Amino acid sequence: MPSTQRGQPNFMLVFDFDSTLVSVESLDELFARSMALAPDRDARVQEFQEITDLGMAGEISADESLTRRLSVLKAGRTLVDRVGEEVSQHLTPSVERHIDFFANNRHRIYVISGGFEELIHPSLIRLGIPPHRLMAHRFQYGANGDVTGMDRGTAMARGGKPAALQALVPVGSPILMVGDGVTDLELRSLGLVDRFVAFTENRRRESVVEKADDVASSIDELLELLELFDGS
């Protein structure tokens, strides 16, 4: 395992988004809002969330999880934009306490998410992270402005988080990945990041925690780890 001593370059920090930087799953939030008037709303929202959890735990593939959820999503641009703003009000508590850290370290912070950039951008604005430091899916819209699926031209759609990471983060510096799901852990097992920190403030997935290099239950604990790793 590569190590970083004082005097060597600081880690590039790559964060997951859903259940990491924010306390919610943004696509789940969009689906819940889209079901506002459905008589069986609660049951359908629960089913949607269960599909999300299956994907995050690695029990089904991330692609299958996303495909199944998009197949039942009915939403337009206006609702997408509104939910993106609402999600930005659900920053993870320790993330909100350390907004200055994100703004001050934006030169070495990236966000890679299996979610959708339209739902993520408002939160990045609050954190002071430039939009070009994000790789995520992008919605595809029909002529009437309704979501019809996802844009298959993005790096995320073509190759998931491994392709997104390689397209986004410069080669040469050590990389630390922070996230809560199996797709985040996968980047470590593929050797694409030097260290993986399982972030458990919102969700603790034992299948992810047991294989992580380190565990942080808050940004406070992550900052303590960073002091050990790179003297930041």
N, C-alpha and C positions, 0 to 999 in steps of 0.2 A: 504494500500500500504506500503510495507516494506520501511524503510528509513535507510540511512547509515550516521552515525555521525562520526566525527573525532575519531580515535582510533579503529574503526571497520575496517574489511577487505575492501580494495578497490574493486570496481566493477570489475568483469571479463567483458571484452568488446567484444561483438560479432558483427561483421560487415557483412552486405550483401556485395556483390561484384559489380554486374552490376548496373550502374547508381548510385553507392555509392562510392566505392573506385576508380572506373574508370567512365569516363563520357559517355561511350558507353554501349551497350548490346552486349556482346561478341559473342553469338550465331548468332545474327543478322549480326555482322561483318563477321563471317565465311560464312554465306549464301550469303551475298553481294559479297564477293570475289569469291565464287563458281559460281556465275552468271555472271562473268566478260564478257563472250563472248555471252551471251544469247541476242537475239534481243529484247525481252520484259523484259529486266533486271529491269528497273526502276519500272514497275508495279508489278513484282513478289517480289521485295525487299520490296516495300510498303506493299503488302499483308502480307508478313512474319512479318514485324514490327507491323502491326495491330494485328496479333495473339498474339505477345509478349505483347502488351499493354493490350489486353483483359485479359490475365492471370494475369498481374501485378495489374490490377485494381479490380480483383476478379470477373469479368463478366463471365469468364469461369474458370474451375479449372486449377491449375498449371499443373496437369498431362495431361489434354486435350490439353493445350497450347503446352506443350513440344512434345507430341505425334504427333500433327498436323505438327509442324515445322520439326521434324526429318523425317517425311514421305516424305518430298520433298527436304531434304538436300542431296546433292551429293558432297562428299569431301573425300580426302585421307589424310594420316598421314602427308605428307609433307606440304600440305596446312594448316592443323590444327596447326602444329608447327609454321608455318610462321605467321599465324593470331594471335596466342598466343603472339608472340613477338611484333606484331603491336599493340595489345591491351595494352601492358605494356607501350606504349608510349602515352597512353591516360589517365594517372592518372588524377583524378579530381583535378582541380587547387589548391584547399586548401589542398588536401591530399599531393600533391607534395611539397607545401610550408612547410609541417610539417612531412616530411619523417623521421626526427630524432625522432619525437614522437613515430612513429610506431616501429622503431628499438629499441628505449629505453624501450618500454612497451611490447615488444614481449612476455614476460613471462605471460601477462594477456590478450593478444589479440587472438581472434579466428575469422575465416571467415567461414560462412555457406552460400552456394549459390546453387540456382537451376540451375546454369550453369554447365560448364564442367571443371574439374580440369586441363586438358591439356591446356585450354585457359586461365587459371587463374594463374598457377604456375609462369610464367615469371614476372607477376606484383608483386607477393608476394616476389620474389627474390629482386626486386627493393626496396620494403618496409622493407626488413630485417625480414620478417615473415617466420618461418620455415614451410615447406610443411605439416608436420604432424599436424599443427593447422588449416588445411582446411578440410571441409567436403563438397563435391559437387558430381555431377554426373560424370560418366566416360564413354567415348565412347567405343563402341564395334566395332571391326574391322573384316572384312573378310580376307580371305587368300591373296587377292590382295592388302590389305592395305587400302581399302575404308571403310568409316564409314557405318556400317549396323544398328546402333541403339545405345542403351545405355546398359551398364552393369547393370543387374537387381540385382546384389549381393551387391551393396553399401547400406549403411544406408539411403542415400538420396532417392534411388530408392525404397527401401522397405517402407519407411514411411515419406518421405518429410522432411522438416526442423525440425519438432518436434523430429523425430527419430534421425536425424543428430545431433541436439543439445544435446540430452541425451547421445549419443555415444561419443561426443567430449569433452564437457565441464565438469570439475570435479564438483561434488556435494559439497555444503557447503558454497560457496561464493555467494554474490549477483551478479546478471547478468544484464547487460544493453545491450539491442539490438539496433543497429543503422541500419536503412535501409529505403527504399523508397516504398516498395510494401506491398500488403495485406498479403503475406505469412510471412513477417517479423512481422507485426502487430499481426498475428494469434498466435505467440509465447507468446505474452503478454496476449491475451484473454484466452489462455489455462493455464495461470499461470506458464509457464515454464521459464519466465524471470521476473525480478522484476520491470523493467522500460523499456519503448520503446521510442526511439527518432526517429521521422520522419525526414529523411535527405532529404533536398529539393534543394540542390545546382544544381543538374542536372534535376530532375523531381519533380514536386509538384503534388501529387495525393490527391485531397481534401478528398476522401473517407478514406484515410490513415491518413492524417493530423488531421482531426477532432476527431479521436479516440486516438491519440498519447498522451503520458504523457508530452512530450516536443517536440519542433521543433527546428532543427538546419539547417541553410542555408549554413553552412560551417563548416570545422573542427575547425576553430577559435571559433565559437559559441559553438561547442561541448566541447572544452577544458574549456570554461567558465562554462558550466554546470557541468563538472567533478570537478571543484574546489569547487562547492557548494555541490556536492554529497559526495565526498570522500577526499577532500583536496589534490588531486594528483598534 
